Amino acid sequence: MDNDKKIIKASKIGQVYTIPELYDIAFDFRDAGKEVDFLLDIAREHAGREIKSALEIACGPAYHTREMSRRGIISGGLDLEPNMVAYTRGLVEKEGLSCEIIEGDMRYYKSDKKYDLVYILMASFAQLQTNQDILDNFNCVADLLNDNGIYIISTAHPRDFYGDEGKSAETVWSMTRGDITVDSNWGGDDQKFDPMTEIDDVTVSFTVTTPDGTTHYDFPDRYRRCSIKTFEALNQLAGRFEIVDTYGAIDKNILLSNDKAAWRFVPIMRKLK
Ligand SMILES: C[S@@+](CC[C@H](N)C(=O)[O-])C[C@H]1O[C@@H](n2cnc3c(N)ncnc32)[C@H](O)[C@@H]1O
Protein backbone atom coordinates (compact mmCIF):
# COMPACT_ATOMS: atom_id res chain seq x y z
CA MET A 1 0.00 0.00 0.00
CA ASP A 2 1.33 3.51 -0.83
CA ASN A 3 3.03 5.30 2.06
CA ASP A 4 0.99 8.46 1.52
CA LYS A 5 -2.34 6.59 1.50
CA LYS A 6 -4.46 7.42 4.54
CA ILE A 7 -5.90 4.26 6.14
CA ILE A 8 -9.02 4.31 8.30
CA LYS A 9 -10.05 1.16 10.10
CA ALA A 10 -13.56 1.41 11.49
CA SER A 11 -14.62 -0.73 14.40
CA LYS A 12 -18.41 -0.55 14.56
CA ILE A 13 -20.65 -2.93 12.55
CA GLY A 14 -22.73 -0.93 10.09
CA GLN A 15 -20.41 2.09 10.19
CA VAL A 16 -20.12 1.91 6.39
CA TYR A 17 -23.58 3.53 6.20
CA THR A 18 -22.52 6.52 8.30
CA ILE A 19 -20.63 7.91 5.26
CA PRO A 20 -23.52 7.93 2.75
CA GLU A 21 -21.60 9.93 0.12
CA LEU A 22 -19.31 6.93 -0.45
CA TYR A 23 -22.11 4.35 -0.53
CA ASP A 24 -24.02 6.51 -2.99
CA ILE A 25 -21.14 6.62 -5.48
CA ALA A 26 -20.22 2.94 -5.02
CA PHE A 27 -23.76 1.60 -5.57
CA ASP A 28 -24.88 3.91 -8.36
CA PHE A 29 -24.29 1.18 -11.00
CA ARG A 30 -27.85 -0.15 -11.18
CA ASP A 31 -30.54 0.66 -13.69
CA ALA A 32 -33.11 1.91 -11.18
CA GLY A 33 -35.63 2.61 -13.98
CA LYS A 34 -35.57 -0.99 -15.21
CA GLU A 35 -35.70 -2.36 -11.66
CA VAL A 36 -38.67 -0.15 -10.79
CA ASP A 37 -40.44 -1.45 -13.94
CA PHE A 38 -39.96 -4.98 -12.56
CA LEU A 39 -41.13 -4.07 -9.03
CA LEU A 40 -44.29 -2.34 -10.29
CA ASP A 41 -45.15 -4.97 -12.95
CA ILE A 42 -44.75 -7.93 -10.60
CA ALA A 43 -46.57 -6.19 -7.73
CA ARG A 44 -49.46 -5.21 -10.05
CA GLU A 45 -49.70 -8.77 -11.35
CA HIS A 46 -49.95 -10.30 -7.87
CA ALA A 47 -51.95 -7.57 -6.13
CA GLY A 48 -54.46 -7.55 -8.99
CA ARG A 49 -54.54 -3.74 -9.16
CA GLU A 50 -52.43 -0.70 -10.04
CA ILE A 51 -49.69 0.11 -7.53
CA LYS A 52 -50.26 3.63 -6.22
CA SER A 53 -47.96 3.64 -3.20
CA ALA A 54 -44.63 2.00 -2.32
CA LEU A 55 -42.18 1.97 0.58
CA GLU A 56 -38.52 0.97 0.24
CA ILE A 57 -37.14 -0.31 3.53
CA ALA A 58 -33.41 0.01 4.36
CA CYS A 59 -33.43 2.48 1.48
CA GLY A 60 -29.91 3.97 1.74
CA PRO A 61 -29.66 6.74 -0.90
CA ALA A 62 -33.06 5.58 -2.18
CA TYR A 63 -32.36 5.28 -5.90
CA HIS A 64 -35.64 3.35 -6.38
CA THR A 65 -37.71 5.43 -3.93
CA ARG A 66 -36.78 8.53 -5.93
CA GLU A 67 -37.53 6.83 -9.26
CA MET A 68 -40.98 5.77 -7.95
CA SER A 69 -41.62 9.37 -6.96
CA ARG A 70 -40.60 10.65 -10.43
CA ARG A 71 -43.33 8.36 -11.82
CA GLY A 72 -46.02 9.84 -9.57
CA ILE A 73 -46.20 6.89 -7.14
CA ILE A 74 -46.73 7.87 -3.49
CA SER A 75 -43.25 6.84 -2.45
CA GLY A 76 -41.39 6.50 0.85
CA GLY A 77 -38.00 5.30 2.01
CA LEU A 78 -37.12 4.07 5.50
CA ASP A 79 -33.61 3.81 6.95
CA LEU A 80 -32.16 3.37 10.42
CA GLU A 81 -28.96 5.39 10.00
CA PRO A 82 -29.46 9.11 10.75
CA ASN A 83 -26.56 10.23 8.49
CA MET A 84 -28.00 8.24 5.59
CA VAL A 85 -31.49 9.68 6.21
CA ALA A 86 -30.17 13.27 6.29
CA TYR A 87 -28.10 12.73 3.13
CA THR A 88 -31.01 11.13 1.23
CA ARG A 89 -33.44 13.88 2.31
CA GLY A 90 -30.93 16.30 0.74
CA LEU A 91 -31.05 14.36 -2.57
CA VAL A 92 -34.86 14.40 -2.55
CA GLU A 93 -34.95 18.12 -1.80
CA LYS A 94 -32.38 18.94 -4.48
CA GLU A 95 -34.50 17.18 -7.10
CA GLY A 96 -37.76 18.69 -5.79
CA LEU A 97 -39.37 15.26 -5.31
CA SER A 98 -42.25 14.59 -2.95
CA CYS A 99 -41.10 11.24 -1.49
CA GLU A 100 -40.78 10.99 2.26
CA ILE A 101 -37.54 9.69 3.80
CA ILE A 102 -38.26 8.29 7.24
CA GLU A 103 -35.84 7.39 10.03
CA GLY A 104 -36.90 4.05 11.48
CA ASP A 105 -36.20 0.38 12.03
CA MET A 106 -37.51 -2.14 9.48
CA ARG A 107 -38.39 -4.50 12.35
CA TYR A 108 -40.51 -2.13 14.42
CA TYR A 109 -41.57 0.88 12.34
CA LYS A 110 -45.32 1.57 12.60
CA SER A 111 -47.48 4.01 10.67
CA ASP A 112 -51.10 4.71 9.90
CA LYS A 113 -50.04 5.09 6.25
CA LYS A 114 -50.50 1.89 4.27
CA TYR A 115 -48.75 0.94 1.03
CA ASP A 116 -49.55 -1.31 -1.95
CA LEU A 117 -45.92 -2.41 -2.19
CA VAL A 118 -42.97 -2.69 0.21
CA TYR A 119 -39.55 -3.69 -1.17
CA ILE A 120 -36.00 -4.26 0.06
CA LEU A 121 -32.89 -4.46 -2.15
CA MET A 122 -29.14 -5.25 -2.21
CA ALA A 123 -27.58 -6.44 1.05
CA SER A 124 -30.36 -5.03 3.20
CA PHE A 125 -32.42 -8.13 4.06
CA ALA A 126 -29.19 -9.72 5.36
CA GLN A 127 -29.05 -6.97 7.99
CA LEU A 128 -31.81 -8.94 9.74
CA GLN A 129 -29.48 -11.23 11.63
CA THR A 130 -31.59 -13.43 13.86
CA ASN A 131 -34.74 -15.46 13.21
CA GLN A 132 -36.58 -13.05 15.52
CA ASP A 133 -35.36 -10.06 13.43
CA ILE A 134 -36.83 -11.71 10.32
CA LEU A 135 -40.13 -12.54 12.05
CA ASP A 136 -40.35 -8.96 13.38
CA ASN A 137 -39.68 -7.67 9.84
CA PHE A 138 -42.42 -9.85 8.32
CA ASN A 139 -44.90 -8.60 10.92
CA CYS A 140 -43.78 -4.98 10.57
CA VAL A 141 -44.09 -5.05 6.77
CA ALA A 142 -47.44 -6.87 6.78
CA ASP A 143 -48.83 -4.16 9.09
CA LEU A 144 -47.63 -1.46 6.64
CA LEU A 145 -49.38 -3.05 3.63
CA ASN A 146 -52.88 -2.65 2.25
CA ASP A 147 -55.01 -5.77 1.68
CA ASN A 148 -53.35 -8.02 -0.93
CA GLY A 149 -50.24 -5.83 -0.62
CA ILE A 150 -46.95 -7.16 -1.99
CA TYR A 151 -43.55 -7.49 -0.30
CA ILE A 152 -40.61 -7.97 -2.72
CA ILE A 153 -37.20 -8.97 -1.35
CA SER A 154 -34.00 -9.14 -3.39
CA THR A 155 -31.16 -10.78 -1.48
CA ALA A 156 -28.15 -13.05 -2.02
CA HIS A 157 -28.52 -16.35 -3.87
CA PRO A 158 -27.89 -19.17 -1.37
CA ARG A 159 -25.16 -20.67 -3.57
CA ASP A 160 -23.04 -17.74 -2.37
CA PHE A 161 -22.70 -19.33 1.06
CA TYR A 162 -23.72 -23.00 0.61
CA GLY A 163 -22.24 -23.65 -2.84
CA ASP A 164 -18.60 -24.08 -3.77
CA GLU A 165 -18.78 -22.33 -7.15
CA GLY A 166 -17.72 -18.94 -5.81
CA LYS A 167 -19.72 -15.74 -5.66
CA SER A 168 -22.65 -15.09 -8.01
CA ALA A 169 -22.07 -11.33 -7.84
CA GLU A 170 -18.98 -9.19 -8.34
CA THR A 171 -17.52 -8.19 -4.97
CA VAL A 172 -14.84 -5.89 -6.36
CA TRP A 173 -15.71 -2.92 -8.58
CA SER A 174 -14.98 0.73 -9.23
CA MET A 175 -17.24 3.77 -9.70
CA THR A 176 -16.37 7.39 -10.50
CA ARG A 177 -18.50 10.51 -10.00
CA GLY A 178 -16.92 13.83 -10.93
CA ASP A 179 -13.38 13.77 -9.56
CA ILE A 180 -14.06 11.10 -6.91
CA THR A 181 -13.35 7.41 -7.59
CA VAL A 182 -14.51 4.76 -5.13
CA ASP A 183 -12.95 1.30 -5.49
CA SER A 184 -15.09 -1.12 -3.49
CA ASN A 185 -14.32 -4.55 -2.10
CA TRP A 186 -17.50 -5.88 -0.51
CA GLY A 187 -16.18 -8.71 1.63
CA GLY A 188 -14.46 -10.26 -1.38
CA ASP A 189 -11.18 -11.33 0.21
CA ASP A 190 -12.23 -11.46 3.80
CA GLN A 191 -15.43 -13.31 4.49
CA LYS A 192 -15.97 -15.74 7.33
CA PHE A 193 -19.18 -17.79 7.21
CA ASP A 194 -20.23 -19.29 10.53
CA PRO A 195 -22.51 -22.25 9.74
CA MET A 196 -23.74 -22.26 13.36
CA THR A 197 -25.25 -18.77 13.20
CA GLU A 198 -25.53 -18.47 9.37
CA ILE A 199 -23.68 -15.16 9.73
CA ASP A 200 -20.95 -13.90 7.42
CA ASP A 201 -18.41 -11.61 9.07
CA VAL A 202 -17.04 -9.45 6.28
CA THR A 203 -14.76 -6.49 5.75
CA VAL A 204 -16.15 -3.89 3.39
CA SER A 205 -13.43 -1.68 1.90
CA PHE A 206 -13.62 1.60 0.02
CA THR A 207 -10.50 3.12 -1.51
CA VAL A 208 -11.41 6.70 -2.28
CA THR A 209 -9.31 8.77 -4.65
CA THR A 210 -9.84 12.53 -4.98
CA PRO A 211 -7.54 15.29 -6.27
CA ASP A 212 -6.39 15.63 -2.63
CA GLY A 213 -5.16 12.05 -2.33
CA THR A 214 -6.28 8.53 -1.51
CA THR A 215 -7.97 7.23 1.62
CA HIS A 216 -8.61 3.55 2.31
CA TYR A 217 -11.48 2.62 4.64
CA ASP A 218 -12.09 -0.83 6.18
CA PHE A 219 -15.49 -1.39 7.75
CA PRO A 220 -16.55 -4.56 9.54
CA ASP A 221 -20.03 -5.72 8.61
CA ARG A 222 -22.16 -8.76 9.30
CA TYR A 223 -24.74 -10.47 7.09
CA ARG A 224 -27.25 -13.19 7.85
CA ARG A 225 -27.16 -15.87 5.18
CA CYS A 226 -30.64 -17.33 5.47
CA SER A 227 -31.22 -20.55 3.50
CA ILE A 228 -34.36 -20.75 1.35
CA LYS A 229 -35.79 -23.52 3.54
CA THR A 230 -35.23 -21.42 6.70
CA PHE A 231 -36.77 -18.43 4.93
CA GLU A 232 -39.85 -20.49 4.00
CA ALA A 233 -40.15 -21.86 7.55
CA LEU A 234 -39.94 -18.35 9.07
CA ASN A 235 -42.55 -17.11 6.61
CA GLN A 236 -44.83 -19.98 7.63
CA LEU A 237 -44.22 -19.27 11.31
CA ALA A 238 -45.04 -15.57 10.94
CA GLY A 239 -48.19 -16.52 9.03
CA ARG A 240 -48.54 -13.10 7.37
CA PHE A 241 -47.58 -13.79 3.72
CA GLU A 242 -47.84 -16.38 0.98
CA ILE A 243 -44.87 -16.69 -1.39
CA VAL A 244 -46.54 -16.31 -4.79
CA ASP A 245 -43.48 -16.39 -7.07
CA THR A 246 -39.68 -16.56 -6.83
CA TYR A 247 -37.26 -14.93 -9.28
CA GLY A 248 -33.49 -15.33 -9.63
CA ALA A 249 -32.82 -11.67 -10.53
CA ILE A 250 -34.73 -8.40 -10.78
CA ASP A 251 -35.77 -9.60 -14.20
CA LYS A 252 -39.07 -11.18 -15.26
CA ASN A 253 -37.26 -13.64 -17.55
CA ILE A 254 -35.09 -15.17 -14.81
CA LEU A 255 -36.76 -17.52 -12.36
CA LEU A 256 -34.88 -18.83 -9.31
CA SER A 257 -32.68 -21.81 -10.17
CA ASN A 258 -29.06 -22.92 -9.92
CA ASP A 259 -28.33 -21.50 -13.39
CA LYS A 260 -25.62 -18.82 -13.51
CA ALA A 261 -28.16 -16.25 -14.78
CA ALA A 262 -30.08 -16.60 -11.52
CA TRP A 263 -27.77 -14.75 -9.15
CA ARG A 264 -30.25 -13.41 -6.55
CA PHE A 265 -33.05 -14.82 -4.40
CA VAL A 266 -36.14 -12.69 -5.12
CA PRO A 267 -39.25 -13.98 -3.37
CA ILE A 268 -42.56 -12.24 -4.11
CA MET A 269 -44.80 -12.30 -1.03
CA ARG A 270 -48.47 -11.41 -0.87
CA LYS A 271 -50.08 -10.34 2.40
CA LEU A 272 -52.54 -12.89 3.74
CA LYS A 273 -56.00 -11.72 4.76
C1 LIG B 1 -26.83 -2.16 1.66
S1 LIG B 1 -27.64 -0.65 2.12
C2 LIG B 1 -28.95 -0.74 0.93
C3 LIG B 1 -29.39 0.57 0.37
C4 LIG B 1 -30.40 0.50 -0.75
N1 LIG B 1 -31.49 -0.40 -0.45
C5 LIG B 1 -29.80 0.16 -2.10
O1 LIG B 1 -30.45 -0.54 -2.86
O2 LIG B 1 -28.71 0.63 -2.41
C6 LIG B 1 -28.40 -1.12 3.62
C7 LIG B 1 -29.12 -0.02 4.36
O3 LIG B 1 -29.88 -0.64 5.42
C8 LIG B 1 -29.93 0.25 6.52
N2 LIG B 1 -30.35 -0.55 7.70
C9 LIG B 1 -29.64 -1.47 8.39
N3 LIG B 1 -30.40 -2.02 9.37
C10 LIG B 1 -31.63 -1.43 9.28
C11 LIG B 1 -32.85 -1.56 10.00
N4 LIG B 1 -32.94 -2.42 11.02
N5 LIG B 1 -33.90 -0.81 9.64
C12 LIG B 1 -33.80 0.10 8.61
N6 LIG B 1 -32.68 0.27 7.89
C13 LIG B 1 -31.60 -0.48 8.21
C14 LIG B 1 -28.53 0.83 6.56
O4 LIG B 1 -28.49 2.05 7.28
C15 LIG B 1 -28.23 1.00 5.06
O5 LIG B 1 -28.54 2.31 4.62
The ligand as an SDF file (V2000), in Angstrom:
LIG
                    3D

 27 29  0  0  0  0  0  0  0  0999 V2000
  -26.8330   -2.1580    1.6610 C   0  0  0  0  0  0  0  0  0  0  0  0
  -27.6420   -0.6500    2.1190 S   0  0  0  0  0  0  0  0  0  0  0  0
  -28.9460   -0.7380    0.9330 C   0  0  0  0  0  0  0  0  0  0  0  0
  -29.3930    0.5670    0.3730 C   0  0  0  0  0  0  0  0  0  0  0  0
  -30.4010    0.5040   -0.7490 C   0  0  0  0  0  0  0  0  0  0  0  0
  -31.4880   -0.3990   -0.4530 N   0  0  0  0  0  0  0  0  0  0  0  0
  -29.8030    0.1620   -2.0980 C   0  0  0  0  0  0  0  0  0  0  0  0
  -30.4510   -0.5420   -2.8620 O   0  0  0  0  0  0  0  0  0  0  0  0
  -28.7090    0.6250   -2.4050 O   0  0  0  0  0  0  0  0  0  0  0  0
  -28.3990   -1.1220    3.6160 C   0  0  0  0  0  0  0  0  0  0  0  0
  -29.1180   -0.0210    4.3630 C   0  0  0  0  0  0  0  0  0  0  0  0
  -29.8760   -0.6400    5.4150 O   0  0  0  0  0  0  0  0  0  0  0  0
  -29.9290    0.2490    6.5190 C   0  0  0  0  0  0  0  0  0  0  0  0
  -30.3530   -0.5540    7.6970 N   0  0  0  0  0  0  0  0  0  0  0  0
  -29.6400   -1.4660    8.3870 C   0  0  0  0  0  0  0  0  0  0  0  0
  -30.4020   -2.0160    9.3710 N   0  0  0  0  0  0  0  0  0  0  0  0
  -31.6280   -1.4280    9.2800 C   0  0  0  0  0  0  0  0  0  0  0  0
  -32.8470   -1.5580   10.0010 C   0  0  0  0  0  0  0  0  0  0  0  0
  -32.9430   -2.4210   11.0190 N   0  0  0  0  0  0  0  0  0  0  0  0
  -33.9000   -0.8090    9.6390 N   0  0  0  0  0  0  0  0  0  0  0  0
  -33.8030    0.0960    8.6090 C   0  0  0  0  0  0  0  0  0  0  0  0
  -32.6760    0.2750    7.8890 N   0  0  0  0  0  0  0  0  0  0  0  0
  -31.5980   -0.4790    8.2120 C   0  0  0  0  0  0  0  0  0  0  0  0
  -28.5260    0.8330    6.5640 C   0  0  0  0  0  0  0  0  0  0  0  0
  -28.4860    2.0510    7.2780 O   0  0  0  0  0  0  0  0  0  0  0  0
  -28.2300    1.0040    5.0600 C   0  0  0  0  0  0  0  0  0  0  0  0
  -28.5360    2.3110    4.6160 O   0  0  0  0  0  0  0  0  0  0  0  0
  1  2  1  0
  2  3  1  0
  2 10  1  0
  3  4  1  0
  4  5  1  0
  5  6  1  0
  5  7  1  0
  7  8  2  0
  7  9  1  0
 10 11  1  0
 11 12  1  0
 11 26  1  0
 12 13  1  0
 13 14  1  0
 13 24  1  0
 14 15  1  0
 14 23  1  0
 15 16  2  0
 16 17  1  0
 17 18  1  0
 17 23  2  0
 18 19  1  0
 18 20  2  0
 20 21  1  0
 21 22  2  0
 22 23  1  0
 24 25  1  0
 24 26  1  0
 26 27  1  0
M  CHG  2   2   1   9  -1
M  END
$$$$
